Structures are given as structure tokens and as C-alpha cells.
Amino acid sequence: MYLKHLISGKTINNISRINGRLRLNHLYNCENAIAVSAPTSSSSSSSSSFHSSTTRGLKPSQNPKSPKLFTSVSRYIHSTPWTKLSYSADDIKLDSDDSDEDGAINEFLSRFVWIMRGKLSDSYPDLDKATIDGMLLVIVERVVSEMEKGGVEQMLGSAAESPSQDFSEDLWKTVWEVSNMVLDDMKKAAKKEKMKGFLQSEGVKEMCRFAGEIGIRGDLLRELRFKWAREKMEESEFYQSLERLKAEDEAREVGGEAEGKQGDAMAEGAAVVAEEEEPKALSLPKRRGKIRYKIYGLDLSDPKWAAVADKAHEAGEVIWPQEPKQISGKSKLVTEKILSLTEKDDPSPLLAEWVELLQPSRIDWTNLLDRLKEQNSRMYFKIAELVLSEKSFQTNIRDYSKLIDAHAKENHLEDAERILKKMNENGIVPDILTATVLVHMYSKAGNIDRAKEAFESLRVHGFQPDLKLYNSMIMAYVKAGQPKLGESLMREMEARDIKPTKEIYMALLRTYSEVPDVAGAARIATTMQFAGFQASFESCKLLIQAYGQAGYPDDARNNFDYLIKLFQMPDDECTASMLAAYEKSNLLDKALNLLMELEKDGFEPGVSTYTVLVDWLGKLQLIDEAEQLLGRISQQGEAPPLKIHVSLCDMYARAGVEKKALQALGVLEAKKEELGSHEFERIINGLMAGGFVQHAHRMHGLMEARGFAAAKELGVTMMASQTFGHNRPLRR
């Protein structure tokens, strides 16, 4: 529709009556300026003749020169709270007795005039300012008259039901739409003003200071500050609602207890108190009688006010985040297709179409990625990586670190490294947060070199690691079998008054017991007790294991007796560790005495205990006794562990029992991925000692394929067997 065809003849008369400077002749001389859509009064015969001459044979919808009503009005709409204050002092003179209600009405009318001026200027580019002002005065006069009847809400509600007699239906609809737009802008402005108070609250400032101390800067800090302020505002509104409910309950209780007029008066007073405490909602009050108002918007013709409004609008965007565009029509269909893509699909064509249709900004991209993360997490990673190269997304370093972190949490190490490589190729140097993500990722993956590199980069930036970062790095050293480096980090934590967790102590103690390193295990156990962690069943068992594997049976027995004193009965694994300690020193009599003592107390040996005994008896070539214990393992319904097969292969090969030796060897070849360097060497030595040279060379090849280097003595033995050969008679 066109604004030219919206204003009736009565409206034109109102313009000339309100603004004495305007002349109807001037309006009529403007070709196609205002087309009359209703009959004029008898006093304006010249107007009727002009209307007849200009509209004869040309309907409004057929006029090709008539500009469209709904043109871009973005440069006229500024919802920031400063727009209403950007007027000169000479033009803004409020009476001292103006109430808050009049201020709200003045703001509504000022914003309304600002937007309507833009629409009129777009539709009538040839009219001068005086004519536009006159048209605005007529429109505002009609709006105010409707507000005097019962408020702008009633005026908005009756717009579609009872169109104005002065305005055409389309113009009245435009007034209704602009009024709704103004009310929405005023609500947003009030919410922004409220948010500013919470942004400057002490609680939010304290959290921002803490975030700054741990290395959070720039856009991320600004987003977090807004998030914390919004949470504070929501919490405040929640408690205010509780206070209102409490006041209403008190009012009802007072009303129930009181009698007659006195009770009614008390209830009325309580209701008034509750109403005063309730925060005022942003709406224009219903007034009785004439409304006092000032139309400031009519004086905003100077270009400087547009520049001031633009600056205020830009400043508001820093504090208040943008809202995503409304997705409808074809854009909505393309969005749904993107959300329903499968992992095998290529999203590039749909993304290109989506960009062309929507012309997205960063907030639109963020909204799409959030929906993808919730509805289609598999496609999220693929599309998020493509979005990094989109210019409209305005990619920053935080987008890279977030995507790397998301890949790391899903154990997608290769994908995370690809994003990191792309980040470096674009000239973006990883910051503290990115380095922290990399430390956790590489520590979890067991890549100790890359984890150390990322950890040292944090030190270069001057960042002091926290407990979580220390824990990740120490665990990386533990997985790499370097407990001493992990212990040095633990000492650094203690020097900085950061208390290590019990999990850190136990991880280091477990690694020292597996190496074994008796001194390191004892040192960690002592430090753990000084830190306030009492000896546990697990820590005692690990100490027994460390002393046993190192060949200190007496120290292992002392810790074993201490464990029994604290926790009564040892378990199967703990007893096996104690027997392994006796095995190192070949103290079979003490081992058997210990087993008899434990069996008197009700202990029943398990698979771990029998495994140590079978291995020990196999080394002693007590084949019959070892096979008896092997039968007891089968009776317990469990499959023999890998260590049993290593012991049997070694025992039967050395004894020359070919069939059983090769049977055990076949089981070990099937589980070659589980064998370590020590197990390979024992199998090869047993085969060489029994004369199974060919099988020994085959196992040596498997050992080298696994990346294990044979000991020097074993290498010499293998070379000698190739040169001279070595055979022994077999026992069948």
C-alpha cells in the first residue's frame, strides 16, 4: 500500500487548520503528493476539483510513481534509552509538575513521531519539512485523542475493529503497527536500564575480577559478565515475586479476620502496600481527561541528531547482545534441512543457500550452531569447522578453542589437531585458554611430549596452573611411566599451597610400585600421611607389591602384617604380592608357612595366588605340582591369565615337552598384542633352552614387530644359534 492514498480530505483540512503556515495550494501543487481517498467538505471545493482531476482514470494501486509504505526503517528506529534524551535544551521544557505518567507518554509520542517521520519521508521525498510536520501533527492529534479515551492499549485493541473516520484503514493499521513497535522498544530500553544496574553490582564485578585473574579476557569476559548480570537480575525478580505473593497472602489474612468496614479498610491498605511494592510494568497508564504532552520528535530535523542516535545505538550493542533474525519462509525450510543432515552428507551447498537467503550475522551463526549441538551433534562438528572460514561469522580465537575442546571431550584427537593446525595457518597464536585445553587433551590421550609443550607455553605466558591443570599433567607423566617428573610437579603444588588430591598420591604410588621404585613408593606413602591421608588397604597393598618386586621380602612382610592389623584379612592379590616377594629370594618354606597360617584364619587362595605358585613351581621344574595347582584354577571357573601361559610355555619348553610347549606357545601368539618386552624375552629364552630354535626366532620377529628391542645377552644367544645351531633331545 502507499501512504499517498491513506490520508483523507478531512485530514488535509486538519493540517491547514493546525499549521497556519501551510497552504493547501502548496499541497495541491505537489504532483502526486497526497491523493484523497474520501469526499472532502463543501468548504474545500478547489480541493475536490483537484482530487477529481488527479485521480480520474488512475487508481492508487496503479500509480507507478507511488513509493511503497514498508521501506527500510532501520535508520529511524533506535531502541537505546539515550535516544529520548538527544534533544536541544530550547526544545525540551518540561513543566515542574509533570508526573511519571506524562514522562512515559512523552517518550511514547517522541519515539512514535521519530518512526512515522521516517515512513512519511520515504513515501514523500519531494515534500518539505513543514508539510511533513503538519501531517505528523494530524496523526499525533488523532493518537492522543484515542489515548484520552482509555489509554494506548485500548487504542491498539480497537484499531482493527473500529477504524478511524479521519484516516483510511491502511493508515490506521500503520499507526497501530508503529505503536506496537514503540511499546516493544520502550520495554527493551527499560530492561537494558535494569540490566546496567546489575552489570555494575559488586557480585558481578567480583566474579569479573576473578575471571581476569585466571586469564579470561576480551569477548569471552564480556559474555560472561552479561550472563552473570542476567542471572542476578532473574534471581532478583524471583525474590520480588515471592515478596508480592507474601504481601497478597497477608492482605487476604487481614481481610478474613477483620469485620465490617474496618476490615475492608485494612484489606484495602494492605493491597495498596502490595501494589506499591510490586515493580511497575512498562505500559502507558489509562488517563481521565486531557493528556499533557510534548512532541519532541518534530524538532529532530538537524542531521546531528541522526549521528548522535547512531552512536548511542552502537554503544548499546556493546552492552546488550544482538538478537538473531526471525527465520521464516524458504530460510526456515533450508534451516530444517541443515538440522536433518546425516554425517555422510555434504552441508556446503545448503549452507551457501542459507547464507544467500538470510545474510546472517555472528548471532545468527551462533544460534544455528547451538541448535545443531542439541539436535544433531554429529553434524555440529563438521558444520562448525566450515563456519570458521565464513567472513560473516567474524571468527576469533575463542571459536577455535571451543571447537578444539569439544573434539577433545569426544576423544577426537585427529580432528582437534586439524583445527589447531588451521588456527596456526591463519596466524592465530594459541592463548592461555587454548593451551589449557591442549594440556587436558594431550594428557588424556597420553601424548606426553605435546602435553609438556602446551604446559610450558602456559608458563611462558605467566599463567600459574591450577589444581585441575596440575592433575592432568601429573596423570600424563604417570601414563608415560615417568613418576619422578609427576612427583616434581606435586612438590611444586605443595610449594604453592595447592593441596594434591588423594588420587594424585595413589597414582604416583601405583606407578612407583610397578616400576618398581621402593624409595619413591615409600616417599609418596610418607608424604600422603603427612598431608592428612591415612594409610588405606590399597596403599598398603601397593607398598607390599613394590617391596616384593624389588626383592625386599622382610619389608614386604612388615607391611603385610600391618595391613592384617588394620584391615583383618588380606585379599587374594595382596597375598599374591607377598608370595612374589618370597619368590624373588626363593624362600619357599616361608611362603608355604604363610599360606598355612592364612588358611587357618579362613583364607582361600584365588587365581592371583595360584598364578604366583604355578610360576614359582614351573621355574623349579616341579611340573606335576604346577599342573595340580593349574587344575584348582580351572575349578574356580576362571580362564587362566596370560602370565600362566607364559609360565607354562617356559616350563614345558625347558622340560622338552614339545606338545604342551607348542600348545602354550600358540595361545601366546594369539595374544601377542598383550605381551610386553619382559614376557617376550622369557618365552624366547625358554624356547632356546629347550632347543626350539625355529620357534624362538619366530617369536623374536614378533617381538621386533611390536617395537621391543631384545636384551644384549639374548641377541648374542640368537646369533650363536644361527651360526652353530642348538638342539636338545625332546621329552615326549
Number of C-alpha atoms within 10 A of each C-alpha: 14 17 23 22 22 23 24 21 23 18 22 21 17 17 24 18 14 14 16 9 12 16 13 15 10 10 17 17 10 12 10 17 18 21 23 25 18 19 12 19 12 9 9 14 11 14 22 18 10 15 20 13 11 17 15 9 9 10 11 17 10 9 12 7 7 19 16 13 17 13 11 10 12 9 11 17 20 23 23 23 20 16 22 18 12 17 15 12 8 6 14 14 10 12 8 6 7 11 10 10 16 19 16 17 23 21 24 22 21 23 28 24 25 23 22 25 22 19 21 18 15 18 20 20 11 12 15 10 13 13 19 19 20 23 23 22 19 22 22 19 14 16 21 19 15 18 24 16 15 15 20 26 18 13 20 20 11 14 18 13 8 11 15 16 12 20 23 18 17 17 23 24 17 18 20 20 13 18 24 16 16 24 20 15 19 21 15 17 19 17 15 18 14 14 19 16 11 22 21 12 13 10 13 21 16 11 15 18 12 12 16 13 12 14 15 18 13 9 11 12 17 14 14 16 21 20 14 18 23 18 14 18 17 12 12 13 13 11 11 15 15 12 15 18 14 13 20 19 15 16 20 15 12 19 20 12 9 14 12 8 9 11 15 15 15 16 22 16 14 20 19 15 15 20 14 11 14 15 12 8 8 15 17 17 16 15 15 11 10 11 15 14 18 18 21 22 23 19 14 18 11 8 8 11 16 17 11 14 22 18 13 18 18 12 13 19 11 10 16 16 11 13 10 15 13 10 14 11 9 13 17 15 12 18 17 11 13 23 20 14 16 12 14 8 10 14 18 14 10 15 18 10 15 19 16 11 15 16 11 16 17 16 16 20 18 16 14 18 21 14 13 21 16 10 13 18 15 14 22 21 20 15 18 19 17 13 20 19 13 13 10 16 17 13 14 12 14 16 17 22 23 14 20 24 21 15 19 22 15 10 14 15 16 11 17 23 15 13 18 21 12 16 19 12 10 10 8 14 13 20 16 21 19 20 21 23 21 26 28 25 25 22 26 20 16 18 16 21 14 15 26 18 14 22 22 15 18 21 12 11 12 11 16 14 15 12 12 12 17 23 21 20 25 25 24 27 25 25 19 16 16 18 25 16 15 23 20 12 17 23 15 13 18 13 10 11 9 14 13 18 14 12 11 20 20 18 17 27 28 23 23 27 25 17 16 19 18 22 13 20 28 17 12 20 23 14 13 21 11 10 15 9 14 12 14 12 16 14 22 21 23 25 26 31 32 30 27 28 23 19 19 18 22 15 15 28 18 11 21 21 14 14 22 14 11 12 11 11 15 18 17 16 16 23 26 24 25 26 29 29 27 25 22 16 12 14 14 16 10 13 18 14 11 14 18 13 11 16 12 9 11 10 16 12 18 17 23 20 22 21 24 21 24 24 22 21 21 24 16 12 16 13 16 11 13 23 15 11 17 19 10 15 21 12 10 10 9 11 11 15 12 15 17 22 21 22 25 25 29 28 28 24 29 25 19 22 16 20 14 16 24 17 14 20 22 14 14 22 14 9 11 16 11 10 16 12 15 11 18 22 20 16 25 26 21 24 28 25 19 26 22 23 21 13 16 23 17 12 21 22 13 16 22 13 10 14 10 16 13 18 11 8 8 16 13 11 13 19 11 12 18 12 9 8 11 14 13 13 8 15 13 9
